[in-house]
């Protein structure tokens, strides 16, 4: 025990040798005890000026312990052979309650934010100036952050899950009001499991007399299967699957950064239906808005976010931009240099991406659109309702992620759901300026030439790409400009046509003909350039 002696020199009298000069302070086995005394004394408490009148303190005895412990800390550093190491050991002891938010890169004491400089300056004011080189202190600081770091969203989800799975049974509760079986799990008030025979009335009565935590089976949010309908006004099962995958995937990324999540949930509607606000409501203080995906600052921003919004997706027009976005958004980790160092650590992503848009024509590229899962929003999103049930909804997403892990099943889109999503995405493709003309031209050509009867069965038409392009008004010399030939080819594929080498019109050299694959070549009428142009002039 520490004893404070307020004699005329105002020096502390300690219950062990104070003079550690030239002695290995671990050799007498008292270092850990002294660190414990310093930790428990709370040496960073209110200052006591030298010569101060401790009788005026609220508790002079406690103030004496604080001042005595401060002296002890100074003497431990003074007597240590390795002063920087002892300085840091004391620093960690005194700040054992400090936590480091590894997403925000901030320190917290009792849930309140505090800067690194204020921690260090306060310690120096009370104990002594920092010891060791700048490189040593930086190294120890990184190690300290790793050991006291925490994942804030994982903690939040776990806390929400407990809210709907654990019940505090107040002291004095009548045991008869509880549904208890031999399989029931209970914990003490501190969350430690209790292994008791709850079928024994006496044991249960004693437990009820002091209160305990009753662990129930988690009950998912009752309207989980109706989220798409309630939030967005759509009863389509595909849209319900999309919001489920997004929420479960977001929980997966938070709990285990770097987990698979290669889709972007896109909310499409007119302005003013609270699309961005919805993503903000999910992410809370860990929502981030993303504008430039190529920026290093954006990569740094991702380290602080859980839900990231890519606003106004229709603004991305070039194919190279679309490909870059898809590649960037589906990465599972980032490489980001630590400021003022050469370290470039791998940082697993803990962010889920959402997007918003107002246009009907969202998608610019015909390939890889499975990355975008699009929900049409037909009503103003009820943010008040979501806010009221947010904890239970997110707890359910967390619970379902855990269930998938236990069962070894995917929470992301299966091939079946991907196919449904891609089929829907055709409705959101940017139209070519020639698309309507091509559809009308093919319909007219098919109507004129396809027939069945005694004169012969013509079940399909065939043509070359250059000829059909002239039919929609693209002259031969301009067909490769801006890759128009590739764009028309994609449109033909979307309309069910395929190209293949075949001999037509008695030619010895095969040509590349476009026709529908289900039609036998003997039932295909090949149309020449002039026939196509003649029909196009009537449209």
C-alpha positions in Angstrom: 0.0 0.0 0.0 1.1 3.6 -0.7 1.2 6.0 2.2 1.4 9.8 1.7 3.5 11.7 4.3 2.8 15.5 4.2 5.9 16.5 6.1 7.7 19.8 5.5 9.5 18.4 2.4 6.2 17.1 1.0 7.9 13.8 -0.1 6.2 10.4 -0.6 7.0 7.5 1.6 6.5 4.2 -0.3 6.1 0.7 1.1 9.3 -0.5 -0.8 12.7 0.8 -1.9 12.4 4.0 -3.9 15.9 4.2 -5.1 16.2 2.1 -8.3 19.3 3.7 -9.6 21.6 1.1 -11.2 19.3 -1.8 -10.3 17.4 -4.1 -12.7 14.0 -3.3 -11.5 12.6 -6.6 -12.5 15.2 -8.5 -10.4 13.3 -7.9 -7.1 10.0 -9.1 -8.6 8.2 -5.8 -7.8 7.8 -4.2 -11.2 4.4 -5.7 -12.1 3.2 -4.9 -8.6 4.3 -1.3 -8.9 2.7 -1.0 -12.4 -0.5 -2.3 -10.8 -0.3 0.3 -8.0 0.3 3.1 -10.6 -2.6 1.9 -12.8 -5.0 1.7 -9.8 -4.0 5.0 -8.4 -5.1 6.9 -11.5 -2.0 9.1 -11.7 -3.5 11.3 -14.4 -6.2 12.6 -12.0 -6.4 16.1 -10.8 -3.1 17.9 -10.2 -1.9 18.4 -6.7 0.5 21.3 -6.5 3.7 20.8 -4.5 3.1 22.1 -0.9 -0.7 22.0 -1.6 -3.1 21.6 1.3 -4.5 18.2 0.8 -7.0 18.6 3.7 -9.0 20.7 1.2 -9.3 17.8 -1.2 -12.4 15.8 -1.4 -10.5 12.7 -0.3 -6.9 13.5 0.9 -6.1 9.9 1.2 -6.8 9.2 -2.4 -4.9 12.3 -3.4 -2.0 11.0 -1.5 -2.0 7.8 -3.4 -2.1 9.6 -6.7 0.9 11.8 -5.8 2.8 8.8 -4.4 2.2 6.8 -7.5 3.4 9.7 -9.7 6.7 9.7 -7.7 6.9 6.0 -8.1 6.5 6.2 -11.9 9.2 8.9 -12.2 11.6 6.8 -10.1 10.9 3.7 -12.2 12.0 5.5 -15.3 15.0 7.0 -13.5 16.2 3.7 -12.3 15.6 1.7 -15.5 18.5 0.6 -17.6 16.3 0.9 -20.7 14.5 4.2 -20.1 12.6 4.4 -23.4 11.1 0.9 -22.8 10.2 1.7 -19.2 8.6 5.0 -20.4 6.5 3.1 -22.9 5.6 0.4 -20.4 4.3 3.0 -18.0 2.5 4.9 -20.8 0.6 1.7 -21.7 -0.1 1.0 -18.0 -1.6 4.4 -17.4 -3.6 4.3 -20.6 -4.8 0.8 -20.3 -8.3 2.1 -20.8 -7.6 3.8 -24.2 -9.0 2.2 -27.3 -8.1 2.8 -30.9 -10.9 3.0 -33.5 -9.1 1.3 -36.4 -11.6 2.6 -39.0 -11.6 6.3 -38.0 -7.9 6.1 -36.8 -8.9 7.9 -33.6 -8.3 7.2 -29.9 -11.1 6.9 -27.4 -11.3 7.1 -23.6 -14.7 6.2 -22.2 -16.3 6.5 -25.6 -15.0 10.1 -26.0 -12.5 11.0 -28.7 -9.0 12.1 -27.7 -6.0 13.0 -29.8 -2.6 11.3 -29.6 -0.9 14.5 -28.8 -3.2 15.2 -25.8 -2.5 11.7 -24.5 1.3 12.1 -24.8 1.3 15.7 -23.4 -0.7 14.8 -20.4 1.6 11.9 -19.6 4.6 14.1 -20.0 3.1 16.7 -17.7 2.6 14.2 -14.9 5.5 11.8 -15.3 8.4 13.0 -17.5 9.3 14.0 -21.0 9.2 11.3 -23.6 12.1 8.9 -23.9 13.6 7.3 -27.0 14.1 8.2 -30.6 11.2 9.4 -32.9 11.5 6.1 -34.8 11.2 4.1 -31.5 8.1 6.0 -30.4 6.5 5.6 -33.9 7.1 1.9 -33.8 5.7 1.5 -30.3 2.7 3.7 -31.2 1.8 1.4 -34.2 2.2 -1.6 -31.9 0.0 0.0 -29.3 -2.7 0.8 -31.9 -2.7 -2.7 -33.1 -3.2 -4.1 -29.6 -5.9 -1.7 -28.5 -7.6 -1.3 -31.9 -11.2 -2.3 -32.4 -13.7 -2.7 -35.2 -16.5 -0.3 -34.4 -19.2 -1.6 -36.8 -18.5 -5.2 -35.8 -19.0 -4.2 -32.2 -22.2 -2.3 -33.2 -23.7 -5.3 -35.0 -22.8 -7.7 -32.1 -24.4 -5.3 -29.7 -27.6 -5.1 -31.8 -27.7 -8.9 -32.0 -27.5 -9.2 -28.3 -30.4 -6.7 -27.9 -32.7 -9.2 -29.6 -31.2 -12.4 -28.2 -30.4 -11.6 -24.6 -32.8 -10.5 -21.9 -31.9 -9.0 -18.5 -33.9 -10.7 -15.8 -34.2 -8.2 -12.9 -33.4 -9.3 -9.3 -36.5 -10.6 -7.6 -38.2 -11.9 -10.7 -40.6 -14.8 -10.0 -39.0 -18.0 -11.5 -42.4 -19.2 -12.4 -42.8 -16.5 -15.0 -39.7 -17.7 -17.0 -39.6 -20.4 -19.7 -36.6 -22.4 -18.6 -35.3 -25.8 -19.9 -32.2 -27.9 -19.5 -30.8 -26.3 -22.7 -31.4 -22.7 -21.6 -28.2 -20.6 -21.5 -27.7 -17.9 -18.9 -24.9 -15.3 -18.1 -24.1 -13.2 -15.1 -24.5 -9.4 -15.2 -21.1 -9.1 -16.8 -21.8 -11.5 -19.6 -19.9 -14.5 -18.3 -21.6 -17.8 -19.0 -23.1 -19.6 -16.0 -23.2 -23.4 -15.9 -26.0 -24.2 -13.5 -28.7 -26.9 -13.3 -31.7 -24.6 -14.0 -34.1 -27.4 -13.6 -33.3 -27.3 -9.9 -35.8 -24.9 -8.3 -33.4 -23.8 -5.6 -30.7 -22.9 -8.1 -33.1 -21.0 -10.3 -34.6 -19.1 -7.3 -31.1 -18.0 -6.1 -30.3 -16.9 -9.7 -33.5 -14.8 -9.9 -32.7 -13.2 -6.5 -29.6 -11.5 -7.9 -30.5 -11.1 -11.6 -29.0 -12.6 -14.7 -28.9 -12.5 -18.5 -31.2 -15.0 -20.2 -30.0 -16.0 -23.6 -32.9 -16.7 -26.0 -32.9 -17.8 -29.6 -32.5 -14.8 -31.9 -35.7 -13.7 -33.5 -35.2 -12.1 -36.9 -36.9 -8.9 -37.9 -40.5 -10.1 -38.6 -40.8 -8.0 -41.8 -37.4 -9.0 -43.2 -39.1 -10.7 -46.2 -41.0 -7.5 -47.0 -38.2 -5.0 -46.9 -38.3 -4.3 -50.7 -42.0 -3.7 -50.5 -41.9 -1.5 -47.4 -38.8 0.5 -48.4 -39.1 0.8 -52.2 -42.7 0.0 -53.1 -41.8 -3.2 -55.1 -43.0 -6.7 -54.5 -40.7 -8.3 -57.1 -38.8 -11.2 -55.4 -35.7 -10.2 -57.3 -35.7 -6.8 -55.7 -36.2 -8.4 -52.2 -33.2 -10.7 -52.9 -31.1 -7.6 -53.9 -31.7 -5.7 -50.7 -31.1 -8.9 -48.6 -27.8 -9.6 -50.4 -26.7 -6.0 -49.9 -27.5 -6.0 -46.1 -26.0 -9.4 -45.5 -23.0 -8.6 -47.6 -22.5 -5.3 -45.7 -22.6 -7.3 -42.4 -20.1 -9.8 -43.8 -17.7 -7.0 -44.8 -17.9 -5.4 -41.4 -17.4 -8.6 -39.4 -14.7 -10.0 -41.7 -13.1 -7.3 -43.9 -12.2 -8.5 -47.3 -15.2 -10.9 -47.6 -16.7 -11.5 -51.0 -19.1 -8.7 -52.1 -18.8 -7.9 -55.8 -22.2 -6.3 -56.5 -23.3 -2.7 -56.2 -26.9 -2.0 -55.1 -28.3 0.7 -57.3 -31.5 2.6 -56.3 -33.2 4.2 -59.4 -36.0 6.7 -59.2 -36.8 10.4 -59.8 -35.2 12.9 -57.5 -36.5 13.5 -54.0 -37.3 9.9 -52.9 -34.5 9.8 -50.2 -32.2 7.3 -52.0 -29.0 8.9 -50.7 -30.5 9.4 -47.3 -31.3 5.7 -47.1 -27.7 4.7 -47.6 -26.8 7.3 -45.0 -29.3 5.8 -42.6 -27.7 2.4 -42.9 -24.1 3.6 -42.5 -24.7 6.2 -39.9 -21.3 7.8 -39.0 -19.6 5.3 -41.2 -21.3 6.4 -44.4 -19.1 7.9 -47.1 -19.9 9.6 -50.4 -17.6 8.7 -53.3 -16.9 10.8 -56.3 -13.5 10.0 -57.9 -12.7 6.3 -57.7 -9.2 6.9 -59.0 -8.2 9.3 -56.2 -5.7 8.2 -53.4 -7.9 10.3 -51.1 -10.8 8.1 -52.0 -8.8 5.0 -51.0 -8.1 6.6 -47.7 -11.8 7.5 -47.3 -12.7 3.9 -47.8 -10.8 2.9 -44.7 -13.2 5.0 -42.6 -16.4 3.8 -44.3 -18.9 1.0 -44.1 -21.5 2.1 -46.6 -20.2 4.0 -49.7 -22.5 5.8 -52.1 -21.6 6.2 -55.8 -23.8 9.0 -56.8 -25.3 9.7 -60.2 -24.0 6.5 -61.9 -25.5 7.6 -65.3 -22.7 10.2 -65.5 -20.2 7.5 -66.2 -20.4 7.2 -70.0 -17.2 5.8 -71.5 -16.6 2.1 -71.7 -13.2 2.5 -70.1 -14.9 4.4 -67.2 -17.4 1.5 -66.7 -14.7 -1.1 -66.8 -12.6 0.8 -64.3 -15.5 1.2 -62.0 -16.4 -2.5 -62.0 -12.8 -3.5 -61.4 -12.4 -1.0 -58.6 -15.7 -1.7 -56.9 -15.1 -5.5 -56.8 -11.7 -5.4 -55.2 -11.5 -7.1 -51.8 -8.5 -5.1 -50.5 -6.5 -1.9 -51.0 -2.9 -1.0 -50.9 -2.3 2.3 -49.2 0.9 3.8 -48.1 1.2 4.8 -44.4 1.7 8.5 -44.1 5.4 9.6 -43.7 6.6 6.0 -44.1 7.6 3.5 -46.8 5.0 0.9 -45.5 2.3 -0.1 -48.0 0.2 -2.6 -46.0 -2.7 -4.5 -47.5 -6.0 -3.2 -46.1 -8.9 -5.6 -46.5 -12.1 -3.7 -47.5 -14.9 -3.4 -45.0 -17.1 -1.3 -47.2 -20.3 -2.1 -49.2 -21.2 0.0 -52.2 -24.5 1.5 -53.2 -25.4 3.7 -56.1 -28.1 6.2 -57.0 -29.4 7.4 -60.4 -32.4 9.1 -61.9 -32.1 7.9 -65.6 -33.8 4.9 -67.2 -30.6 4.3 -69.2 -28.1 3.5 -66.5 -25.9 0.8 -68.0 -23.5 1.7 -70.8 -21.7 -1.5 -71.5 -23.4 -4.8 -72.5 -20.9 -7.0 -70.6 -20.4 -7.5 -66.9 -23.7 -5.9 -65.8 -24.2 -8.5 -63.2 -22.1 -6.3 -61.0 -25.1 -3.9 -60.8 -28.2 -4.9 -59.0 -30.9 -2.3 -59.7 -34.0 -1.7 -57.7 -36.6 0.8 -59.1 -37.9 2.9 -56.2 -41.5 3.9 -56.7 -42.2 5.8 -53.4 -40.4 8.0 -51.0 -38.3 5.7 -48.8 -39.8 5.7 -45.2 -36.7 6.8 -43.3 -38.5 7.2 -40.0 -39.7 3.6 -40.2 -36.2 2.4 -41.1 -34.7 4.4 -38.3 -37.1 2.9 -35.8 -36.2 -0.7 -36.9 -32.6 -0.2 -38.0 -31.0 -2.0 -35.1 -33.2 -5.1 -35.6 -32.8 -5.1 -39.4 -29.0 -4.9 -39.1 -29.0 -7.5 -36.3 -30.9 -9.8 -38.6 -28.4 -9.2 -41.5 -25.6 -10.1 -39.1 -27.5 -13.2 -37.9 -28.1 -14.4 -41.4 -24.5 -14.0 -42.3 -23.5 -16.1 -39.3 -26.1 -18.7 -40.4 -24.6 -18.8 -43.9 -21.1 -19.3 -42.4 -22.2 -22.2 -40.3 -24.1 -23.8 -43.2 -21.3 -23.2 -45.7 -23.8 -21.6 -48.1 -23.3 -18.4 -50.1 -25.1 -15.2 -49.2 -24.3 -13.6 -52.5 -26.1 -14.1 -55.8 -26.2 -17.6 -57.3 -26.1 -18.2 -61.0 -29.9 -18.4 -61.1 -30.3 -15.0 -59.4 -27.5 -13.5 -61.5 -29.4 -14.5 -64.7 -32.6 -12.9 -63.4 -30.7 -9.7 -62.5 -29.0 -9.5 -65.9 -32.4 -10.1 -67.7 -33.8 -7.1 -65.8 -30.8 -5.0 -66.5 -31.6 -5.1 -70.3 -34.4 -2.7 -69.4 -31.8 -0.2 -68.1 -29.3 -0.3 -71.0 -28.4 2.8 -72.8 -30.1 2.7 -76.2 -28.1 3.1 -79.4 -29.4 5.8 -81.7 -29.9 3.0 -84.3 -31.6 0.5 -82.0 -35.2 1.5 -82.8 -34.4 1.6 -86.6 -32.8 -1.8 -86.5 -35.8 -3.4 -84.6 -38.2 -1.9 -87.1 -36.2 -2.9 -90.1 -35.8 -6.6 -89.0 -39.5 -6.8 -88.2 -40.4 -5.6 -91.7 -37.9 -7.9 -93.4 -39.1 -10.9 -91.4 -42.8 -10.0 -92.1 -42.1 -9.8 -95.9 -40.0 -12.9 -96.4 -40.9 -15.5 -93.7 -43.6 -17.8 -95.0 -44.7 -21.4 -94.8 -46.6 -23.2 -97.6 -46.4 -25.2 -100.8 -44.0 -22.7 -102.3 -41.4 -23.6 -99.7 -40.8 -22.9 -96.1 -38.9 -19.7 -95.3 -38.5 -19.7 -91.5 -35.8 -17.1 -91.1 -33.8 -14.4 -92.9 -30.0 -14.0 -93.2 -27.8 -11.0 -94.0 -24.3 -9.6 -93.7 -23.4 -7.0 -91.1 -22.4 -4.3 -93.6 -25.7 -4.7 -95.5 -27.9 -4.4 -92.5 -25.9 -1.4 -91.3 -26.5 0.3 -94.6 -30.2 -0.5 -94.1 -30.3 1.6 -90.9 -28.5 4.5 -92.5 -24.8 3.8 -91.7 -22.8 4.0 -95.0 -20.0 1.5 -95.7 -17.3 4.1 -95.1 -18.6 5.0 -91.6 -19.3 1.6 -90.3 -16.0 1.2 -88.3 -16.1 4.8 -87.0 -16.6 4.9 -83.3 -16.9 1.0 -83.4 -20.3 1.3 -84.9 -20.0 -2.2 -86.4 -19.4 -3.7 -82.9 -22.3 -1.8 -81.4 -24.7 -3.0 -84.1 -23.4 -6.6 -83.7 -24.2 -6.4 -80.0 -27.7 -5.2 -80.8 -28.2 -8.1 -83.2 -27.0 -10.6 -80.5 -29.5 -9.0 -78.1 -32.3 -9.6 -80.7 -31.4 -13.3 -81.0 -29.2 -13.3 -84.1 -25.8 -15.0 -84.4 -23.1 -15.0 -87.1 -21.7 -18.0 -88.8 -19.8 -18.8 -91.9 -22.0 -20.2 -94.7 -22.3 -20.4 -98.5 -25.2 -18.5 -100.1 -26.4 -17.7 -103.5 -24.2 -20.3 -105.1 -21.0 -18.6 -104.0 -17.9 -20.9 -103.6 -16.5 -18.7 -100.8 -18.4 -18.7 -97.5 -19.5 -15.4 -96.1 -20.3 -14.3 -92.5 -24.1 -14.4 -92.3 -26.3 -13.3 -89.4 -29.3 -15.4 -88.7 -31.2 -17.0 -85.9 -29.5 -20.2 -84.7 -32.7 -22.2 -84.2 -33.5 -21.9 -88.0 -32.1 -24.6 -90.3 -29.9 -23.1 -93.0 -32.2 -24.7 -95.7 -35.0 -22.6 -94.4 -33.2 -19.3 -94.4 -33.6 -16.7 -97.1 -30.4 -14.6 -97.5 -31.2 -11.0 -98.2 -28.9 -8.8 -100.3 -28.0 -5.2 -99.8 -30.5 -3.8 -102.3 -33.4 -5.8 -100.8 -32.6 -4.5 -97.4 -32.3 -0.9 -98.6 -35.6 -1.1 -100.5 -37.5 -2.2 -97.4 -35.7 0.5 -95.2 -36.9 3.2 -97.6 -40.5 2.3 -96.8 -40.2 2.8 -93.1 
